[in-house]
Amino acid sequence: MTSDPADLTAADYLDGAREMAAADRPYLAHLLAEEAARRTAAPATAAGIRASFPDPTTARKENH
């Protein structure tokens, strides 16, 4: 593991997003996936990453 965040790759961020999703931390997973998408050159791949880890604050439903 690197100590400099600038050395991290899109794959590193995507791995972290998967770990956070598995740990039931959807917002952190979303943030890490968003950074992975930013570091991805292919627009279709970036869109797929974003779709896999949607923002949980916009998908949340209120109970009334």
PDB file of N, CA, C and O in Angstrom:
ATOM      1  N   MET A   1       0.846  -1.186   0.000  1.00  0.00           N
ATOM      2  CA  MET A   1       0.000   0.000   0.000  1.00  0.00           C
ATOM      3  C   MET A   1       0.878   1.230   0.000  1.00  0.00           C
ATOM      4  O   MET A   1       1.904   1.281   0.677  1.00  0.00           O
ATOM      5  N   THR A   2       0.472   2.194  -0.748  1.00  0.00           N
ATOM      6  CA  THR A   2       1.227   3.438  -0.849  1.00  0.00           C
ATOM      7  C   THR A   2       0.783   4.434   0.215  1.00  0.00           C
ATOM      8  O   THR A   2      -0.364   4.406   0.661  1.00  0.00           O
ATOM      9  N   SER A   3       1.688   5.303   0.614  1.00  0.00           N
ATOM     10  CA  SER A   3       1.324   6.321   1.601  1.00  0.00           C
ATOM     11  C   SER A   3       0.889   7.620   0.929  1.00  0.00           C
ATOM     12  O   SER A   3       0.420   8.536   1.604  1.00  0.00           O
ATOM     13  N   ASP A   4       1.039   7.711  -0.387  1.00  0.00           N
ATOM     14  CA  ASP A   4       0.668   8.914  -1.120  1.00  0.00           C
ATOM     15  C   ASP A   4      -0.605   8.642  -1.917  1.00  0.00           C
ATOM     16  O   ASP A   4      -0.583   7.825  -2.838  1.00  0.00           O
ATOM     17  N   PRO A   5      -1.726   9.313  -1.583  1.00  0.00           N
ATOM     18  CA  PRO A   5      -2.977   9.071  -2.313  1.00  0.00           C
ATOM     19  C   PRO A   5      -2.871   9.331  -3.810  1.00  0.00           C
ATOM     20  O   PRO A   5      -3.639   8.762  -4.585  1.00  0.00           O
ATOM     21  N   ALA A   6      -1.946  10.167  -4.226  1.00  0.00           N
ATOM     22  CA  ALA A   6      -1.782  10.436  -5.655  1.00  0.00           C
ATOM     23  C   ALA A   6      -1.298   9.204  -6.409  1.00  0.00           C
ATOM     24  O   ALA A   6      -1.463   9.123  -7.627  1.00  0.00           O
ATOM     25  N   ASP A   7      -0.706   8.251  -5.710  1.00  0.00           N
ATOM     26  CA  ASP A   7      -0.217   7.034  -6.341  1.00  0.00           C
ATOM     27  C   ASP A   7      -1.300   5.966  -6.513  1.00  0.00           C
ATOM     28  O   ASP A   7      -1.064   4.953  -7.171  1.00  0.00           O
ATOM     29  N   LEU A   8      -2.473   6.177  -5.937  1.00  0.00           N
ATOM     30  CA  LEU A   8      -3.542   5.196  -6.037  1.00  0.00           C
ATOM     31  C   LEU A   8      -4.149   5.208  -7.436  1.00  0.00           C
ATOM     32  O   LEU A   8      -4.231   6.255  -8.078  1.00  0.00           O
ATOM     33  N   THR A   9      -4.565   4.056  -7.892  1.00  0.00           N
ATOM     34  CA  THR A   9      -5.157   3.913  -9.217  1.00  0.00           C
ATOM     35  C   THR A   9      -6.676   3.790  -9.102  1.00  0.00           C
ATOM     36  O   THR A   9      -7.220   3.657  -8.006  1.00  0.00           O
ATOM     37  N   ALA A  10      -7.341   3.836 -10.241  1.00  0.00           N
ATOM     38  CA  ALA A  10      -8.785   3.629 -10.261  1.00  0.00           C
ATOM     39  C   ALA A  10      -9.130   2.265  -9.667  1.00  0.00           C
ATOM     40  O   ALA A  10     -10.126   2.129  -8.956  1.00  0.00           O
ATOM     41  N   ALA A  11      -8.314   1.266  -9.957  1.00  0.00           N
ATOM     42  CA  ALA A  11      -8.557  -0.083  -9.420  1.00  0.00           C
ATOM     43  C   ALA A  11      -8.451  -0.093  -7.897  1.00  0.00           C
ATOM     44  O   ALA A  11      -9.221  -0.780  -7.225  1.00  0.00           O
ATOM     45  N   ASP A  12      -7.501   0.666  -7.352  1.00  0.00           N
ATOM     46  CA  ASP A  12      -7.368   0.751  -5.893  1.00  0.00           C
ATOM     47  C   ASP A  12      -8.634   1.337  -5.271  1.00  0.00           C
ATOM     48  O   ASP A  12      -9.147   0.822  -4.278  1.00  0.00           O
ATOM     49  N   TYR A  13      -9.130   2.420  -5.868  1.00  0.00           N
ATOM     50  CA  TYR A  13     -10.352   3.045  -5.347  1.00  0.00           C
ATOM     51  C   TYR A  13     -11.558   2.126  -5.516  1.00  0.00           C
ATOM     52  O   TYR A  13     -12.424   2.075  -4.642  1.00  0.00           O
ATOM     53  N   LEU A  14     -11.620   1.409  -6.620  1.00  0.00           N
ATOM     54  CA  LEU A  14     -12.730   0.493  -6.834  1.00  0.00           C
ATOM     55  C   LEU A  14     -12.690  -0.672  -5.847  1.00  0.00           C
ATOM     56  O   LEU A  14     -13.733  -1.104  -5.357  1.00  0.00           O
ATOM     57  N   ASP A  15     -11.506  -1.175  -5.555  1.00  0.00           N
ATOM     58  CA  ASP A  15     -11.373  -2.215  -4.522  1.00  0.00           C
ATOM     59  C   ASP A  15     -11.879  -1.701  -3.181  1.00  0.00           C
ATOM     60  O   ASP A  15     -12.599  -2.402  -2.471  1.00  0.00           O
ATOM     61  N   GLY A  16     -11.501  -0.480  -2.841  1.00  0.00           N
ATOM     62  CA  GLY A  16     -11.963   0.123  -1.596  1.00  0.00           C
ATOM     63  C   GLY A  16     -13.472   0.285  -1.574  1.00  0.00           C
ATOM     64  O   GLY A  16     -14.112   0.066  -0.545  1.00  0.00           O
ATOM     65  N   ALA A  17     -14.042   0.670  -2.712  1.00  0.00           N
ATOM     66  CA  ALA A  17     -15.496   0.815  -2.796  1.00  0.00           C
ATOM     67  C   ALA A  17     -16.192  -0.519  -2.551  1.00  0.00           C
ATOM     68  O   ALA A  17     -17.204  -0.582  -1.853  1.00  0.00           O
ATOM     69  N   ARG A  18     -15.650  -1.568  -3.123  1.00  0.00           N
ATOM     70  CA  ARG A  18     -16.240  -2.899  -2.898  1.00  0.00           C
ATOM     71  C   ARG A  18     -16.136  -3.317  -1.438  1.00  0.00           C
ATOM     72  O   ARG A  18     -17.068  -3.900  -0.885  1.00  0.00           O
ATOM     73  N   GLU A  19     -15.004  -3.019  -0.819  1.00  0.00           N
ATOM     74  CA  GLU A  19     -14.829  -3.346   0.605  1.00  0.00           C
ATOM     75  C   GLU A  19     -15.828  -2.578   1.467  1.00  0.00           C
ATOM     76  O   GLU A  19     -16.410  -3.139   2.396  1.00  0.00           O
ATOM     77  N   MET A  20     -16.023  -1.310   1.163  1.00  0.00           N
ATOM     78  CA  MET A  20     -16.963  -0.506   1.947  1.00  0.00           C
ATOM     79  C   MET A  20     -18.397  -0.964   1.720  1.00  0.00           C
ATOM     80  O   MET A  20     -19.199  -0.955   2.653  1.00  0.00           O
ATOM     81  N   ALA A  21     -18.730  -1.360   0.507  1.00  0.00           N
ATOM     82  CA  ALA A  21     -20.070  -1.889   0.244  1.00  0.00           C
ATOM     83  C   ALA A  21     -20.296  -3.177   1.028  1.00  0.00           C
ATOM     84  O   ALA A  21     -21.370  -3.383   1.593  1.00  0.00           O
ATOM     85  N   ALA A  22     -19.287  -4.041   1.063  1.00  0.00           N
ATOM     86  CA  ALA A  22     -19.398  -5.297   1.807  1.00  0.00           C
ATOM     87  C   ALA A  22     -19.507  -5.052   3.308  1.00  0.00           C
ATOM     88  O   ALA A  22     -20.101  -5.852   4.031  1.00  0.00           O
ATOM     89  N   ALA A  23     -18.930  -3.938   3.777  1.00  0.00           N
ATOM     90  CA  ALA A  23     -18.977  -3.593   5.203  1.00  0.00           C
ATOM     91  C   ALA A  23     -20.219  -2.761   5.535  1.00  0.00           C
ATOM     92  O   ALA A  23     -20.328  -2.214   6.632  1.00  0.00           O
ATOM     93  N   ASP A  24     -21.153  -2.667   4.586  1.00  0.00           N
ATOM     94  CA  ASP A  24     -22.393  -1.910   4.752  1.00  0.00           C
ATOM     95  C   ASP A  24     -22.121  -0.432   5.023  1.00  0.00           C
ATOM     96  O   ASP A  24     -22.736   0.178   5.898  1.00  0.00           O
ATOM     97  N   ARG A  25     -21.194   0.127   4.260  1.00  0.00           N
ATOM     98  CA  ARG A  25     -20.857   1.554   4.322  1.00  0.00           C
ATOM     99  C   ARG A  25     -21.105   2.155   2.938  1.00  0.00           C
ATOM    100  O   ARG A  25     -20.157   2.506   2.235  1.00  0.00           O
ATOM    101  N   PRO A  26     -22.385   2.275   2.542  1.00  0.00           N
ATOM    102  CA  PRO A  26     -22.699   2.657   1.166  1.00  0.00           C
ATOM    103  C   PRO A  26     -22.212   4.052   0.767  1.00  0.00           C
ATOM    104  O   PRO A  26     -21.836   4.259  -0.387  1.00  0.00           O
ATOM    105  N   TYR A  27     -22.211   5.006   1.693  1.00  0.00           N
ATOM    106  CA  TYR A  27     -21.777   6.341   1.309  1.00  0.00           C
ATOM    107  C   TYR A  27     -20.276   6.368   1.039  1.00  0.00           C
ATOM    108  O   TYR A  27     -19.829   6.994   0.077  1.00  0.00           O
ATOM    109  N   LEU A  28     -19.503   5.699   1.873  1.00  0.00           N
ATOM    110  CA  LEU A  28     -18.067   5.623   1.616  1.00  0.00           C
ATOM    111  C   LEU A  28     -17.795   4.863   0.319  1.00  0.00           C
ATOM    112  O   LEU A  28     -16.901   5.228  -0.445  1.00  0.00           O
ATOM    113  N   ALA A  29     -18.561   3.816   0.077  1.00  0.00           N
ATOM    114  CA  ALA A  29     -18.416   3.068  -1.172  1.00  0.00           C
ATOM    115  C   ALA A  29     -18.686   3.988  -2.360  1.00  0.00           C
ATOM    116  O   ALA A  29     -17.959   3.955  -3.353  1.00  0.00           O
ATOM    117  N   HIS A  30     -19.717   4.799  -2.259  1.00  0.00           N
ATOM    118  CA  HIS A  30     -20.055   5.739  -3.325  1.00  0.00           C
ATOM    119  C   HIS A  30     -18.916   6.733  -3.560  1.00  0.00           C
ATOM    120  O   HIS A  30     -18.548   6.983  -4.707  1.00  0.00           O
ATOM    121  N   LEU A  31     -18.360   7.295  -2.501  1.00  0.00           N
ATOM    122  CA  LEU A  31     -17.282   8.273  -2.645  1.00  0.00           C
ATOM    123  C   LEU A  31     -16.045   7.656  -3.286  1.00  0.00           C
ATOM    124  O   LEU A  31     -15.429   8.263  -4.163  1.00  0.00           O
ATOM    125  N   LEU A  32     -15.682   6.462  -2.856  1.00  0.00           N
ATOM    126  CA  LEU A  32     -14.525   5.787  -3.447  1.00  0.00           C
ATOM    127  C   LEU A  32     -14.780   5.430  -4.907  1.00  0.00           C
ATOM    128  O   LEU A  32     -13.883   5.556  -5.741  1.00  0.00           O
ATOM    129  N   ALA A  33     -15.984   4.988  -5.220  1.00  0.00           N
ATOM    130  CA  ALA A  33     -16.326   4.654  -6.600  1.00  0.00           C
ATOM    131  C   ALA A  33     -16.324   5.904  -7.475  1.00  0.00           C
ATOM    132  O   ALA A  33     -15.920   5.850  -8.636  1.00  0.00           O
ATOM    133  N   GLU A  34     -16.770   7.016  -6.927  1.00  0.00           N
ATOM    134  CA  GLU A  34     -16.759   8.266  -7.695  1.00  0.00           C
ATOM    135  C   GLU A  34     -15.323   8.648  -8.061  1.00  0.00           C
ATOM    136  O   GLU A  34     -15.062   9.090  -9.180  1.00  0.00           O
ATOM    137  N   GLU A  35     -14.406   8.478  -7.129  1.00  0.00           N
ATOM    138  CA  GLU A  35     -12.996   8.775  -7.434  1.00  0.00           C
ATOM    139  C   GLU A  35     -12.448   7.784  -8.456  1.00  0.00           C
ATOM    140  O   GLU A  35     -11.677   8.164  -9.337  1.00  0.00           O
ATOM    141  N   ALA A  36     -12.838   6.523  -8.345  1.00  0.00           N
ATOM    142  CA  ALA A  36     -12.416   5.531  -9.342  1.00  0.00           C
ATOM    143  C   ALA A  36     -12.926   5.928 -10.721  1.00  0.00           C
ATOM    144  O   ALA A  36     -12.195   5.824 -11.707  1.00  0.00           O
ATOM    145  N   ALA A  37     -14.173   6.382 -10.798  1.00  0.00           N
ATOM    146  CA  ALA A  37     -14.741   6.795 -12.081  1.00  0.00           C
ATOM    147  C   ALA A  37     -13.999   8.008 -12.642  1.00  0.00           C
ATOM    148  O   ALA A  37     -13.767   8.087 -13.848  1.00  0.00           O
ATOM    149  N   ARG A  38     -13.630   8.945 -11.784  1.00  0.00           N
ATOM    150  CA  ARG A  38     -12.874  10.125 -12.234  1.00  0.00           C
ATOM    151  C   ARG A  38     -11.525   9.737 -12.826  1.00  0.00           C
ATOM    152  O   ARG A  38     -11.026  10.395 -13.739  1.00  0.00           O
ATOM    153  N   ARG A  39     -10.946   8.675 -12.306  1.00  0.00           N
ATOM    154  CA  ARG A  39      -9.624   8.239 -12.751  1.00  0.00           C
ATOM    155  C   ARG A  39      -9.686   7.255 -13.916  1.00  0.00           C
ATOM    156  O   ARG A  39      -8.655   6.748 -14.357  1.00  0.00           O
ATOM    157  N   THR A  40     -10.880   6.987 -14.410  1.00  0.00           N
ATOM    158  CA  THR A  40     -11.088   6.052 -15.509  1.00  0.00           C
ATOM    159  C   THR A  40     -11.220   6.831 -16.816  1.00  0.00           C
ATOM    160  O   THR A  40     -12.034   7.749 -16.920  1.00  0.00           O
ATOM    161  N   ALA A  41     -10.424   6.463 -17.802  1.00  0.00           N
ATOM    162  CA  ALA A  41     -10.405   7.192 -19.072  1.00  0.00           C
ATOM    163  C   ALA A  41     -11.636   6.910 -19.939  1.00  0.00           C
ATOM    164  O   ALA A  41     -12.113   7.800 -20.644  1.00  0.00           O
ATOM    165  N   ALA A  42     -12.142   5.702 -19.892  1.00  0.00           N
ATOM    166  CA  ALA A  42     -13.269   5.323 -20.757  1.00  0.00           C
ATOM    167  C   ALA A  42     -14.597   5.787 -20.153  1.00  0.00           C
ATOM    168  O   ALA A  42     -14.960   5.351 -19.060  1.00  0.00           O
ATOM    169  N   PRO A  43     -15.322   6.659 -20.845  1.00  0.00           N
ATOM    170  CA  PRO A  43     -16.582   7.169 -20.298  1.00  0.00           C
ATOM    171  C   PRO A  43     -17.599   6.075 -19.978  1.00  0.00           C
ATOM    172  O   PRO A  43     -18.306   6.169 -18.975  1.00  0.00           O
ATOM    173  N   ALA A  44     -17.684   5.047 -20.809  1.00  0.00           N
ATOM    174  CA  ALA A  44     -18.651   3.969 -20.562  1.00  0.00           C
ATOM    175  C   ALA A  44     -18.289   3.198 -19.292  1.00  0.00           C
ATOM    176  O   ALA A  44     -19.168   2.818 -18.518  1.00  0.00           O
ATOM    177  N   THR A  45     -17.009   2.973 -19.086  1.00  0.00           N
ATOM    178  CA  THR A  45     -16.563   2.279 -17.872  1.00  0.00           C
ATOM    179  C   THR A  45     -16.846   3.132 -16.649  1.00  0.00           C
ATOM    180  O   THR A  45     -17.328   2.625 -15.636  1.00  0.00           O
ATOM    181  N   ALA A  46     -16.553   4.416 -16.731  1.00  0.00           N
ATOM    182  CA  ALA A  46     -16.822   5.327 -15.614  1.00  0.00           C
ATOM    183  C   ALA A  46     -18.309   5.356 -15.282  1.00  0.00           C
ATOM    184  O   ALA A  46     -18.689   5.356 -14.111  1.00  0.00           O
ATOM    185  N   ALA A  47     -19.150   5.381 -16.315  1.00  0.00           N
ATOM    186  CA  ALA A  47     -20.599   5.373 -16.088  1.00  0.00           C
ATOM    187  C   ALA A  47     -21.037   4.082 -15.407  1.00  0.00           C
ATOM    188  O   ALA A  47     -21.905   4.104 -14.534  1.00  0.00           O
ATOM    189  N   GLY A  48     -20.446   2.965 -15.797  1.00  0.00           N
ATOM    190  CA  GLY A  48     -20.763   1.682 -15.163  1.00  0.00           C
ATOM    191  C   GLY A  48     -20.367   1.650 -13.701  1.00  0.00           C
ATOM    192  O   GLY A  48     -21.089   1.098 -12.870  1.00  0.00           O
ATOM    193  N   ILE A  49     -19.224   2.238 -13.381  1.00  0.00           N
ATOM    194  CA  ILE A  49     -18.782   2.311 -11.986  1.00  0.00           C
ATOM    195  C   ILE A  49     -19.774   3.140 -11.181  1.00  0.00           C
ATOM    196  O   ILE A  49     -20.195   2.742 -10.096  1.00  0.00           O
ATOM    197  N   ARG A  50     -20.143   4.299 -11.725  1.00  0.00           N
ATOM    198  CA  ARG A  50     -21.091   5.171 -11.017  1.00  0.00           C
ATOM    199  C   ARG A  50     -22.440   4.483 -10.821  1.00  0.00           C
ATOM    200  O   ARG A  50     -23.067   4.632  -9.772  1.00  0.00           O
ATOM    201  N   ALA A  51     -22.884   3.741 -11.814  1.00  0.00           N
ATOM    202  CA  ALA A  51     -24.166   3.039 -11.710  1.00  0.00           C
ATOM    203  C   ALA A  51     -24.120   1.922 -10.672  1.00  0.00           C
ATOM    204  O   ALA A  51     -25.133   1.611 -10.046  1.00  0.00           O
ATOM    205  N   SER A  52     -22.958   1.326 -10.491  1.00  0.00           N
ATOM    206  CA  SER A  52     -22.816   0.234  -9.528  1.00  0.00           C
ATOM    207  C   SER A  52     -22.813   0.705  -8.086  1.00  0.00           C
ATOM    208  O   SER A  52     -23.127  -0.059  -7.173  1.00  0.00           O
ATOM    209  N   PHE A  53     -22.454   1.976  -7.882  1.00  0.00           N
ATOM    210  CA  PHE A  53     -22.358   2.532  -6.533  1.00  0.00           C
ATOM    211  C   PHE A  53     -23.089   3.874  -6.485  1.00  0.00           C
ATOM    212  O   PHE A  53     -22.449   4.921  -6.381  1.00  0.00           O
ATOM    213  N   PRO A  54     -24.432   3.855  -6.559  1.00  0.00           N
ATOM    214  CA  PRO A  54     -25.181   5.116  -6.581  1.00  0.00           C
ATOM    215  C   PRO A  54     -25.096   5.835  -5.236  1.00  0.00           C
ATOM    216  O   PRO A  54     -24.811   5.223  -4.207  1.00  0.00           O
ATOM    217  N   ASP A  55     -25.346   7.128  -5.264  1.00  0.00           N
ATOM    218  CA  ASP A  55     -25.343   7.942  -4.050  1.00  0.00           C
ATOM    219  C   ASP A  55     -26.502   7.495  -3.158  1.00  0.00           C
ATOM    220  O   ASP A  55     -27.660   7.652  -3.544  1.00  0.00           O
ATOM    221  N   PRO A  56     -26.223   6.948  -1.985  1.00  0.00           N
ATOM    222  CA  PRO A  56     -27.307   6.451  -1.127  1.00  0.00           C
ATOM    223  C   PRO A  56     -28.174   7.568  -0.561  1.00  0.00           C
ATOM    224  O   PRO A  56     -29.301   7.306  -0.141  1.00  0.00           O
ATOM    225  N   THR A  57     -27.691   8.787  -0.536  1.00  0.00           N
ATOM    226  CA  THR A  57     -28.495   9.884   0.002  1.00  0.00           C
ATOM    227  C   THR A  57     -29.593  10.298  -0.961  1.00  0.00           C
ATOM    228  O   THR A  57     -30.595  10.870  -0.531  1.00  0.00           O
ATOM    229  N   THR A  58     -29.436  10.027  -2.260  1.00  0.00           N
ATOM    230  CA  THR A  58     -30.485  10.363  -3.221  1.00  0.00           C
ATOM    231  C   THR A  58     -31.438   9.197  -3.438  1.00  0.00           C
ATOM    232  O   THR A  58     -32.534   9.393  -3.963  1.00  0.00           O
ATOM    233  N   ALA A  59     -31.051   8.002  -3.051  1.00  0.00           N
ATOM    234  CA  ALA A  59     -31.876   6.812  -3.242  1.00  0.00           C
ATOM    235  C   ALA A  59     -32.672   6.459  -1.980  1.00  0.00           C
ATOM    236  O   ALA A  59     -33.494   5.543  -1.991  1.00  0.00           O
ATOM    237  N   ARG A  60     -32.419   7.189  -0.909  1.00  0.00           N
ATOM    238  CA  ARG A  60     -33.052   6.881   0.376  1.00  0.00           C
ATOM    239  C   ARG A  60     -34.549   7.212   0.338  1.00  0.00           C
ATOM    240  O   ARG A  60     -34.949   8.227  -0.233  1.00  0.00           O
ATOM    241  N   LYS A  61     -35.359   6.364   0.939  1.00  0.00           N
ATOM    242  CA  LYS A  61     -36.795   6.590   1.010  1.00  0.00           C
ATOM    243  C   LYS A  61     -37.187   6.870   2.448  1.00  0.00           C
ATOM    244  O   LYS A  61     -36.702   6.224   3.377  1.00  0.00           O
ATOM    245  N   GLU A  62     -38.056   7.824   2.616  1.00  0.00           N
ATOM    246  CA  GLU A  62     -38.542   8.186   3.953  1.00  0.00           C
ATOM    247  C   GLU A  62     -39.724   7.290   4.318  1.00  0.00           C
ATOM    248  O   GLU A  62     -40.547   6.966   3.462  1.00  0.00           O
ATOM    249  N   ASN A  63     -39.809   6.897   5.566  1.00  0.00           N
ATOM    250  CA  ASN A  63     -40.956   6.143   6.082  1.00  0.00           C
ATOM    251  C   ASN A  63     -41.920   7.119   6.738  1.00  0.00           C
ATOM    252  O   ASN A  63     -41.538   7.860   7.643  1.00  0.00           O
ATOM    253  N   HIS A  64     -43.174   7.122   6.283  1.00  0.00           N
ATOM    254  CA  HIS A  64     -44.181   7.999   6.880  1.00  0.00           C
ATOM    255  C   HIS A  64     -45.305   7.187   7.432  1.00  0.00           C
ATOM    256  O   HIS A  64     -46.257   7.743   7.979  1.00  0.00           O
TER     257      HIS A  64
END
